[in-house]
Amino acid sequence: DTHSAERRAALEAAGAEVCAVGDTRDWHAVCAALHARGVSRLMIEGGAGIIDSALTRHAAAPLIDVCIVTEAPATVGAGYGYSVSFADARLGTAARVRVGADTVSVLH
């Protein structure tokens, strides 16, 4: 809800449905708004900050069914780690695979 009206109009003109929810890291609000629109599955694409906020929310109250995280050996930007470990978020590792230099973990 903090983005410009022009940006919203451009997204809608391209076929997107824009759903303003305020704080995009308030996963309860995001999921409630999407659920009200009939969305029952969501893929979150983000960097460490977004992943961290979703894991933190999940640790407090379950939110995630399956989490697939790709970790690269390179740091982008100022660098950022997770404040909540996968174990603390109560997500067990189902699989961990090396793909080139990256590690892909499937958790549930």
N, C-alpha and C positions, 0 to 999 in steps of 0.2 A: 504493500500500500504506500510505499515511499517512492516508487518509481514514477517517472513522468507520464503524463497522459498521452504524449506522443509515442512513447515506447509501448505503452499498453495498446494503443490503436494499431501500431505496426504489427504487434504480435497477433492481435485479433484478426487483422486483415490477412495474415499469413495462415489463419485457421486455428490458432491456439485459443483455448479458453483460459482466461486469466482469472485467478482466484486469489484475491488479496486476503492475507491472514495476519498481517502485522509482523511479529517476530518470526522469521522463517526457521529459527532454531527451536521454536516452541512446538515440538513434535506432536503434542496432544492437540494443539490448535490446527496444525497442518493436517494431521490425519482425520480429525473431526470434520474439517472443511471438505476434504476430498471424499470422505465417506458419505457426506450429505449429497455429493454429486454422483454417487454410485461407484466410486473407485474403491475396489477391495484389495488391489495389489499395487505396490509402488516400488519402483527401483529408484534408489537415491544415488545419484552420481555426484560425487564431491571429493574434495581434498580432505586432508587430515582433520581440519576444523569441523567440517560437516559430519564426518564419520565419528569424531569424538563426541559431538553433541548427540548424535543418535545412540551411541553406545552408553553415554551417561544417562540418557532418558530410559533406555532399556534396562539398565542396572537398577533404576528406581522403580520401574513398572514395565513389565514385558511389553515389547512393541515389535520385535524382530522375529520372523520365522526362520529366515535364512540370510546370512550375511556373507557376501563374497568380497574380499578385500585383496586388492593388488598392491603390493608394496615394492617400490622401486628402490634401488640402492642410492639413487641421487636425490638430493634435497632441492625442492623448487621454492623460490622465495626465501624468506627468512628461516624456514624450517619450522616444523611443528610436530610434536609427539602427541600421543593419546594420553589423556589424563585417567582413562579407565582402561584396564587391561581386558582382553577378551574373557579371561577367567572371572574377573570381577563383574563383568557384564553378564555372567552366567551363560556364556556361549561356548560350547565345546567344539573342538576342531574335528570336523568330519574328514577333511582332506587338506593336504598342503602340497603344492606342486611348484617346481621351479619351471618358469617359462623364460628362457634366456637368462637375463640377469635379475628378473623380477621373481617374486614369490607370490603365488596366488593361494589364499587360504579360504576354505569354505567352512563356515561356522553355523551352528544351529543351537 
